[in-house]
Amino acid sequence: MKRLPFAIVLLVQALVLTGPAKAQELGAEPIDSETRLDPLQLEEAAAALSGVDALPTGFFTEPIAPGYTFNQPVGVTFAPDGRIFVVEKRGRVYIVENGTKLTTPFINLEAEVLNHWDRGLLGFELDPAFDTNGHVYLLYTYDRDGSGDYQRQDVAARLTRYTVSTVDPNVVDLTTRNVLIGQTFAEAIPSCYYSHTIGTLQFGSDGTLLVGAGDGADFTKVDPGGLHPSCFGAGLFPASEDIGAFRSQRLESLAGKILRIDPATGLGLPSNPFYTGNASDNQSRVWARGVRNPYRFSLRKDGSADPADGQPGTLFIGDVGWGTWEDLHTSIFGGENFGWPCYEGPLPHSSYQSQAPAATYCTGGFTHDAPPYYFHHSNTSLSQPAGLAANAIVVGDMYQGYRYPAGYADRLFYADYTRGWIASSDVSVANVLSNQASFGTGLGAVVDIRFDAVSSYLYWVNISDNQVYRLRHDDENAPPVAVASSSARDGYAPLSIQFTGDGSSDPDGDPMTYLWDFGDGQTSTQANPTHQFLTAGVFQVSLAVSDDKNATSFAFLEIAVDNTYPTAVILTPSNGESFDDSGTVLLTATGIDLEDGPTSLSYDWLVSQQHNSHSHSDFFADTGQSTSFSLEQHGLSEEVSFLSVQLIVTDTGGLSDTVVYRIEVRRPDEIDITASGTPTALVTSPTGSGNPNISVIADMQMPDTSEVNPLLHYDTDDGSTKSIDWIGYTYPSERHFSKIIMQQGVQTPAGGWFDSLSVEVR
């Protein structure tokens, strides 16, 4: 029989392959030893990874960032403003905006993350109020002593929260770090072998945070404890945790669980099923137990909005199995015991039930909440439902959008990482799975499937080709584009405002309907309504524009009544002013406000260093109408570098205005030019064998030459290229600088020589 080549080559890539069946022959019995592929089998695996996608008619995929790749991407999530966050296993998160992968990572924790085999940064999520509080959450294994020894067993996982920079929304502020789980090794999640570690973060409908944690046990043999003593002892995990896979059953352990915590504190919740009365107890954090490697799960937000109700929504959990089965569990009420290691799939696991800890954890009050779906590793007729075999299950999101045919609504998508297929099933109102259907084959190593409510597309991550794909359909309906404006944004009651929405459009030309919500309990279905605000306050006004296929988009406005917005004014420096790199910049400001005087307003200064295409947001920050900071040069002489000065003025009613100036840091060798200046250059000593003293001047003439079809050309840093020796350039603004690269010499259509020289004009 032929081995399953897909499995082991990606086990080496270190993600979710966790059991001996990932390496065994199809149809063979489970083995309790590590199996490796020979070079020929590795070639077969590479061929399998490059298989052609087979999707239902009308569906196709596209990369989210054409022309870009990622380094072992393992996850994807989405911001309300349309930005896409891609998680790399090594410890970085990148933003994709309008199809472009931003150069600077959103966050880089490589120095802390222990990235080896299935370990690394595997979980990332945005706070439900991300657009206002900027909180993000990261779940990863960490290098506790900075030794860089990734082969070790004494490893733990932690959960941290960071906040987005107030200066640059595309990077986090590293000083906002807050460790929610794993402040110390003993308080962290065990990862005492190379797999079965952490995975998914999901927020419930009640704002609580659900966390997936594997058993942290050995996958090469039965692990009842005692196999990896380096993980336990003084300053490490207590000896009571040294029970291997049975940690999944032990309520006092965070391993082998789905946890539910308060995202503000990392503590357990009184509404959790095993709450002890002490929120800091591990048991108080447990939502469900008995999982082996719940690498990916999704959550249907059909629960309560109140955390006290203990109803975060329905979880669909993909539990990666060992020798025989892959499980797809559902958790609705919490408190479930999914059975591992006493059970795998629908059946008792005899190899573990014969171990000593089983007397404590697999008998007595033990109950097994069997999975509604389970997949045999080789025999498709034994799977429930029959038809698919799997070796490393990855559960994704439900599709709840409008771009695909109606039959795909409310279907749960899931994949097999080793076999490269994706399937889906209907999910009823009661969260019962039915009508499984294959969706695609030959899709590579899928490690995450997520739905984005903003774009209404499904996305999946393929670690084998380092890409994130968007799933599209030929017949998809494009939603309208909502555009809203108002005749005023503030004033005094009674305040009448004319709202305009007829600038909205539908790309497909579909008829549109309008629904205005004025934030005061009143609505209108007119395109351009007039509304009168009668009471004081700040009102969030929304416009929902829908087409006849129920696709909707939104636009938002803010209206202030009985309070007007201030105007921020920077008095010094002036916009575009330049300073010596050893100087001091005095910042002074005032504010204009109809209700508050300048001294009643608050002033917040944020200065960031703009360096080439990225930003250093921590250059300077202060408050008050007047402050100052010292300058220093940043970057190399040929690089773009300037300072962005942001002033936020806020009135006593909470309304604010922001103004941003740009200032330059002047180097000793720079020469200022006017906005309309035309630079010229003269090369008198070429570096190669070109003609000396060739003038490259503003004469619009080609130098005389005896060669046939000569060509002299240059290009500048703004992307323009010329085939003549005229190098005049009109600057669109002051202090723009251009580096002119002159190819000095003769070049013919058939080839030839030329020298490269650079003349920098500032």
Secondary structure, DSSP 8 states (H G I E B T S, - for coil): --B-HHHHHHHHT-SS--SGGGTSBTT----SS-----HHHHHHHHHHHT---B--TTEEEEESSTT---SSEEEEEE-TTS-EEEEETTTEEEEEETTEE-SS-SEE-TTTB--STT-SEEEEEE-TTHHHH-EEEEEEEE-TTS---TT-S-EEEEEEEEEE-SS-TTSEEEEEEEEEE-SSGGGSEEE-SSSS-EEEEEE-TTS-EEEEE-----SSS--SS-S-GGGBSTTSB-GGG-SGGGGGT-TT-STTEEEEE-TTT----TTSTT--S-TTSHHHHEEEE--S---EEEEE--S-S-GGG----EEEEEE--SSSEEEEEEESSS--B--TTTEETTEE-HHHHTSTTHHHHSSTT------SEEEESS-GGGSBSTT---SSEEEEEEE--SSS-GGGTTEEEEEETTTTEEEEEEE-TT--EEEEEEEEBS---EEEEEEETTTTEEEEEETTTTEEEEEEETT-----B---EES-SEE-SSEEEEEE-TT-B-TT---EEEEEE-SSS-EE-SSS-EEEE-S-EEEEEEEEEEETTS-EEEEEEEEEESB---EEEEEES-TT-EEETT-EEEEEEEEE-SSS-GGGSEEEEEEEEEETTEEEEEEEEEESSEEEEE----S-TTS-EEEEEEEEEE-TTS-EEEEEEEEEEE-TT-----TT-------SS-SSSS-TT----TT------SSSS---EEE-TTS-EESSS------SSTT--EEEEEEES--BTTB---EEEEEEE-
